[in-house]
Protein backbone atom coordinates (compact mmCIF):
# COMPACT_ATOMS: atom_id res chain seq x y z
CA UNK A 1 0.00 0.00 0.00
CA UNK A 2 1.36 3.41 -0.96
CA UNK A 3 1.52 6.13 1.70
CA UNK A 4 2.09 9.81 0.93
CA UNK A 5 2.77 12.58 3.44
CA UNK A 6 3.27 16.32 3.25
CA UNK A 7 6.19 17.36 5.41
CA UNK A 8 6.81 20.47 7.50
CA UNK A 9 9.95 21.79 9.18
CA UNK A 10 12.30 19.92 6.80
CA UNK A 11 13.60 20.68 3.30
CA UNK A 12 11.58 18.03 1.41
CA UNK A 13 7.95 19.00 0.92
CA UNK A 14 6.60 15.46 0.58
CA UNK A 15 7.48 11.83 1.16
CA UNK A 16 5.96 8.63 -0.20
CA UNK A 17 6.70 4.95 0.26
CA UNK A 18 5.06 1.56 0.03
CA UNK A 19 4.48 -0.90 2.85
CA UNK A 20 3.97 -4.55 2.03
CA UNK A 21 4.15 -7.40 4.54
CA UNK A 22 5.89 -5.14 7.05
CA UNK A 23 8.60 -4.09 4.57
CA UNK A 24 9.21 -0.57 3.26
CA UNK A 25 9.98 0.08 -0.40
CA UNK A 26 9.86 2.72 -3.14
CA UNK A 27 10.80 5.57 -0.79
CA UNK A 28 10.67 8.95 -2.53
CA UNK A 29 11.29 12.42 -1.12
CA UNK A 30 10.15 15.52 -3.06
CA UNK A 31 12.75 18.24 -2.63
CA UNK A 32 15.59 18.40 -0.14
CA UNK A 33 19.21 17.24 -0.46
CA UNK A 34 19.12 14.68 -3.27
CA UNK A 35 22.27 12.75 -2.39
CA UNK A 36 21.41 12.22 1.26
CA UNK A 37 17.77 11.41 0.61
CA UNK A 38 18.56 8.98 -2.19
CA UNK A 39 21.04 7.28 0.15
CA UNK A 40 18.47 7.02 2.96
CA UNK A 41 15.93 5.56 0.51
CA UNK A 42 18.39 2.99 -0.87
CA UNK A 43 19.56 1.91 2.59
CA UNK A 44 16.00 1.57 3.94
CA UNK A 45 14.26 0.00 0.92
CA UNK A 46 13.43 -3.66 1.35
CA UNK A 47 13.98 -3.54 5.12
CA UNK A 48 11.49 -4.13 7.93
CA UNK A 49 9.64 -0.82 8.26
CA UNK A 50 9.59 -0.70 12.05
CA UNK A 51 13.28 -1.59 12.24
CA UNK A 52 14.05 1.35 9.93
CA UNK A 53 11.83 3.65 11.99
CA UNK A 54 13.58 2.70 15.24
CA UNK A 55 16.99 3.38 13.66
CA UNK A 56 16.03 6.77 12.21
CA UNK A 57 13.88 8.11 15.05
CA UNK A 58 15.38 11.21 16.73
CA UNK A 59 18.27 11.59 14.26
CA UNK A 60 19.13 15.33 14.43
CA UNK A 61 19.91 17.76 11.60
CA UNK A 62 22.36 20.23 13.10
CA UNK A 63 20.57 22.44 15.60
CA UNK A 64 17.15 21.95 13.96
CA UNK A 65 14.38 20.21 15.86
CA UNK A 66 13.39 18.12 12.83
CA UNK A 67 15.32 16.02 10.31
CA UNK A 68 14.51 14.03 7.19
CA UNK A 69 15.37 10.67 8.83
CA UNK A 70 13.23 11.50 11.87
CA UNK A 71 10.33 12.55 9.64
CA UNK A 72 10.62 9.29 7.70
CA UNK A 73 10.48 7.40 11.01
CA UNK A 74 7.37 9.30 12.11
CA UNK A 75 5.68 8.65 8.76
CA UNK A 76 6.52 4.95 8.97
CA UNK A 77 4.94 4.68 12.42
CA UNK A 78 1.83 6.47 11.19
CA UNK A 79 1.56 4.28 8.06
CA UNK A 80 2.08 1.06 10.02
CA UNK A 81 -0.61 2.09 12.48
CA UNK A 82 -3.01 2.95 9.64
CA UNK A 83 -2.38 -0.25 7.70
CA UNK A 84 -2.16 -2.53 10.72
CA UNK A 85 1.08 -3.95 9.29
CA UNK A 86 2.84 -4.61 12.59
CA UNK A 87 4.99 -7.70 12.38
CA UNK A 88 6.26 -10.11 15.03
CA UNK A 89 4.78 -8.18 17.93
CA UNK A 90 6.87 -5.07 17.25
CA UNK A 91 5.71 -2.07 19.18
CA UNK A 92 5.35 1.41 17.80
CA UNK A 93 7.36 4.04 19.64
CA UNK A 94 6.79 6.90 17.23
CA UNK A 95 4.60 9.94 17.27
CA UNK A 96 2.23 11.13 14.59
CA UNK A 97 3.98 12.42 11.52
CA UNK A 98 4.15 16.14 11.02
CA UNK A 99 2.57 15.72 7.60
CA UNK A 100 -0.90 14.81 6.56
CA UNK A 101 -1.83 12.21 4.02
DRENPA-3360 file (N, C-alpha, C; in nm, 2 decimals, always signed):
BEGIN
1 = XXXXXXXX = +0.08/-0.12/+0.00/+0.00/+0.00/+0.00/+0.09/+0.12/+0.00 ~ +0.06/+0.22/-0.09/+0.14/+0.34/-0.10/+0.09/+0.44/+0.01 ~ +0.18/+0.51/+0.07/+0.15/+0.61/+0.17/+0.22/+0.74/+0.13 ~ +0.15/+0.85/+0.13/+0.21/+0.98/+0.09/+0.18/+1.08/+0.21 ~ +0.29/+1.16/+0.24/+0.28/+1.26/+0.34/+0.33/+1.39/+0.30 ~ +0.27/+1.50/+0.34/+0.33/+1.63/+0.32/+0.41/+1.66/+0.45 ~ +0.53/+1.71/+0.43/+0.62/+1.74/+0.54/+0.63/+1.88/+0.58 ~ +0.66/+1.91/+0.70/+0.68/+2.05/+0.75/+0.81/+2.05/+0.83;
9 = XXXXXXXX = +0.87/+2.16/+0.84/+1.00/+2.18/+0.92/+1.12/+2.11/+0.87 ~ +1.11/+2.05/+0.74/+1.23/+1.99/+0.68/+1.23/+2.04/+0.54 ~ +1.34/+2.02/+0.47/+1.36/+2.07/+0.33/+1.27/+2.00/+0.23 ~ +1.25/+1.87/+0.23/+1.16/+1.80/+0.14/+1.01/+1.84/+0.17 ~ +0.94/+1.86/+0.07/+0.80/+1.90/+0.09/+0.70/+1.78/+0.10 ~ +0.75/+1.67/+0.05/+0.66/+1.55/+0.06/+0.75/+1.42/+0.06 ~ +0.68/+1.31/+0.10/+0.75/+1.18/+0.12/+0.64/+1.08/+0.08 ~ +0.69/+0.98/+0.01/+0.60/+0.86/-0.02/+0.68/+0.73/-0.01;
17 = XXXXXXXX = +0.61/+0.63/+0.02/+0.67/+0.49/+0.03/+0.56/+0.39/+0.02 ~ +0.60/+0.27/+0.00/+0.51/+0.16/+0.00/+0.54/+0.06/+0.12 ~ +0.43/+0.01/+0.18/+0.45/-0.09/+0.29/+0.38/-0.22/+0.23 ~ +0.45/-0.33/+0.24/+0.40/-0.46/+0.20/+0.46/-0.56/+0.29 ~ +0.37/-0.63/+0.36/+0.41/-0.74/+0.45/+0.52/-0.69/+0.56 ~ +0.50/-0.57/+0.60/+0.59/-0.51/+0.70/+0.72/-0.46/+0.65 ~ +0.74/-0.46/+0.52/+0.86/-0.41/+0.46/+0.83/-0.28/+0.39 ~ +0.93/-0.19/+0.39/+0.92/-0.06/+0.33/+0.99/-0.06/+0.19;
25 = XXXXXXXX = +0.94/+0.01/+0.09/+1.00/+0.01/-0.04/+0.95/+0.13/-0.11 ~ +1.02/+0.16/-0.22/+0.99/+0.27/-0.31/+0.98/+0.40/-0.24 ~ +1.08/+0.43/-0.16/+1.08/+0.56/-0.08/+1.12/+0.67/-0.17 ~ +1.04/+0.78/-0.17/+1.07/+0.89/-0.25/+1.04/+1.02/-0.17 ~ +1.14/+1.11/-0.17/+1.13/+1.24/-0.11/+1.11/+1.34/-0.23 ~ +1.03/+1.44/-0.21/+1.02/+1.55/-0.31/+1.08/+1.68/-0.25 ~ +1.20/+1.71/-0.31/+1.27/+1.82/-0.26/+1.38/+1.78/-0.16 ~ +1.45/+1.87/-0.11/+1.56/+1.84/-0.01/+1.69/+1.81/-0.08;
33 = XXXXXXXX = +1.79/+1.76/+0.00/+1.92/+1.72/-0.05/+1.92/+1.59/-0.12 ~ +1.93/+1.59/-0.25/+1.91/+1.47/-0.33/+2.01/+1.35/-0.29 ~ +2.13/+1.38/-0.27/+2.23/+1.27/-0.24/+2.19/+1.21/-0.11 ~ +2.17/+1.28/+0.00/+2.14/+1.22/+0.13/+2.01/+1.15/+0.12 ~ +1.91/+1.20/+0.06/+1.78/+1.14/+0.06/+1.77/+1.02/-0.03 ~ +1.85/+1.02/-0.14/+1.86/+0.90/-0.22/+1.93/+0.79/-0.14 ~ +2.03/+0.83/-0.07/+2.10/+0.73/+0.01/+2.01/+0.67/+0.12 ~ +1.94/+0.75/+0.19/+1.85/+0.70/+0.30/+1.75/+0.60/+0.23;
41 = XXXXXXXX = +1.69/+0.64/+0.12/+1.59/+0.56/+0.05/+1.66/+0.42/+0.01 ~ +1.78/+0.42/-0.04/+1.84/+0.30/-0.09/+1.87/+0.21/+0.03 ~ +1.92/+0.27/+0.14/+1.96/+0.19/+0.26/+1.83/+0.13/+0.33 ~ +1.72/+0.20/+0.32/+1.60/+0.16/+0.39/+1.51/+0.07/+0.31 ~ +1.52/+0.08/+0.18/+1.43/+0.00/+0.09/+1.45/-0.15/+0.11 ~ +1.34/-0.22/+0.12/+1.34/-0.37/+0.14/+1.36/-0.41/+0.28 ~ +1.38/-0.32/+0.37/+1.40/-0.35/+0.51/+1.26/-0.36/+0.59 ~ +1.27/-0.41/+0.71/+1.15/-0.41/+0.79/+1.12/-0.27/+0.83;
49 = XXXXXXXX = +1.00/-0.22/+0.81/+0.96/-0.08/+0.83/+0.99/-0.04/+0.97 ~ +0.94/-0.11/+1.07/+0.96/-0.07/+1.21/+1.11/-0.07/+1.25 ~ +1.18/-0.16/+1.19/+1.33/-0.16/+1.22/+1.39/-0.03/+1.17 ~ +1.35/+0.01/+1.05/+1.40/+0.13/+0.99/+1.36/+0.25/+1.08 ~ +1.24/+0.25/+1.12/+1.18/+0.37/+1.20/+1.26/+0.38/+1.33 ~ +1.29/+0.27/+1.40/+1.36/+0.27/+1.52/+1.50/+0.33/+1.50 ~ +1.56/+0.29/+1.39/+1.70/+0.34/+1.37/+1.70/+0.49/+1.34 ~ +1.60/+0.54/+1.27/+1.60/+0.68/+1.22/+1.54/+0.78/+1.32;
57 = XXXXXXXX = +1.46/+0.73/+1.41/+1.39/+0.81/+1.51/+1.49/+0.90/+1.58 ~ +1.46/+1.02/+1.59/+1.54/+1.12/+1.67/+1.67/+1.15/+1.61 ~ +1.70/+1.12/+1.49/+1.83/+1.16/+1.43/+1.82/+1.31/+1.41 ~ +1.92/+1.39/+1.46/+1.91/+1.53/+1.44/+1.96/+1.58/+1.31 ~ +1.94/+1.71/+1.28/+1.99/+1.78/+1.16/+2.05/+1.91/+1.21 ~ +2.17/+1.90/+1.25/+2.24/+2.02/+1.31/+2.16/+2.06/+1.43 ~ +2.13/+2.19/+1.44/+2.06/+2.24/+1.56/+1.91/+2.25/+1.54 ~ +1.86/+2.20/+1.42/+1.72/+2.19/+1.40/+1.64/+2.09/+1.48;
65 = XXXXXXXX = +1.52/+2.11/+1.50/+1.44/+2.02/+1.59/+1.38/+1.91/+1.50 ~ +1.39/+1.92/+1.37/+1.34/+1.81/+1.28/+1.45/+1.77/+1.18 ~ +1.44/+1.65/+1.13/+1.53/+1.60/+1.03/+1.46/+1.51/+0.93 ~ +1.51/+1.49/+0.82/+1.45/+1.40/+0.72/+1.44/+1.26/+0.77 ~ +1.55/+1.20/+0.83/+1.54/+1.07/+0.88/+1.43/+1.06/+0.99 ~ +1.42/+1.15/+1.08/+1.32/+1.15/+1.19/+1.18/+1.16/+1.13 ~ +1.16/+1.24/+1.03/+1.03/+1.26/+0.96/+0.99/+1.13/+0.90 ~ +1.09/+1.06/+0.83/+1.06/+0.93/+0.77/+1.02/+0.83/+0.88;
73 = XXXXXXXX = +1.09/+0.83/+0.99/+1.05/+0.74/+1.10/+0.90/+0.77/+1.15 ~ +0.87/+0.89/+1.17/+0.74/+0.93/+1.21/+0.63/+0.89/+1.11 ~ +0.66/+0.90/+0.98/+0.57/+0.86/+0.88/+0.55/+0.71/+0.87 ~ +0.66/+0.64/+0.89/+0.65/+0.49/+0.90/+0.56/+0.45/+1.01 ~ +0.58/+0.51/+1.13/+0.49/+0.47/+1.24/+0.35/+0.50/+1.21 ~ +0.32/+0.61/+1.15/+0.18/+0.65/+1.12/+0.13/+0.55/+1.02 ~ +0.20/+0.52/+0.91/+0.16/+0.43/+0.81/+0.13/+0.29/+0.86 ~ +0.22/+0.24/+0.94/+0.21/+0.11/+1.00/+0.08/+0.10/+1.09;
81 = XXXXXXXX = +0.06/+0.21/+1.16/-0.06/+0.21/+1.25/-0.19/+0.21/+1.16 ~ -0.18/+0.29/+1.05/-0.30/+0.29/+0.96/-0.33/+0.16/+0.89 ~ -0.22/+0.10/+0.85/-0.24/-0.02/+0.77/-0.25/-0.15/+0.86 ~ -0.21/-0.14/+0.99/-0.22/-0.25/+1.07/-0.11/-0.36/+1.03 ~ +0.00/-0.31/+0.98/+0.11/-0.40/+0.93/+0.21/-0.43/+1.03 ~ +0.18/-0.42/+1.16/+0.28/-0.46/+1.26/+0.32/-0.61/+1.24 ~ +0.45/-0.64/+1.26/+0.50/-0.77/+1.24/+0.57/-0.82/+1.36 ~ +0.55/-0.95/+1.39/+0.63/-1.01/+1.50/+0.61/-0.94/+1.64;
89 = XXXXXXXX = +0.50/-0.88/+1.66/+0.48/-0.82/+1.79/+0.56/-0.69/+1.81 ~ +0.61/-0.63/+1.71/+0.69/-0.51/+1.72/+0.59/-0.40/+1.78 ~ +0.65/-0.32/+1.86/+0.57/-0.21/+1.92/+0.61/-0.08/+1.85 ~ +0.51/+0.01/+1.84/+0.53/+0.14/+1.78/+0.57/+0.24/+1.89 ~ +0.69/+0.31/+1.87/+0.74/+0.40/+1.96/+0.74/+0.54/+1.90 ~ +0.67/+0.56/+1.79/+0.68/+0.69/+1.72/+0.56/+0.77/+1.75 ~ +0.57/+0.90/+1.71/+0.46/+0.99/+1.73/+0.40/+1.01/+1.59 ~ +0.29/+1.08/+1.59/+0.22/+1.11/+1.46/+0.32/+1.19/+1.37;
97 = XXXXX = +0.31/+1.17/+1.25/+0.40/+1.24/+1.15/+0.35/+1.39/+1.14 ~ +0.45/+1.47/+1.11/+0.42/+1.61/+1.10/+0.33/+1.64/+0.98 ~ +0.33/+1.55/+0.88/+0.26/+1.57/+0.76/+0.12/+1.50/+0.76 ~ +0.04/+1.54/+0.67/-0.09/+1.48/+0.66/-0.09/+1.40/+0.53 ~ -0.17/+1.30/+0.52/-0.18/+1.22/+0.40/-0.27/+1.29/+0.31;
% end
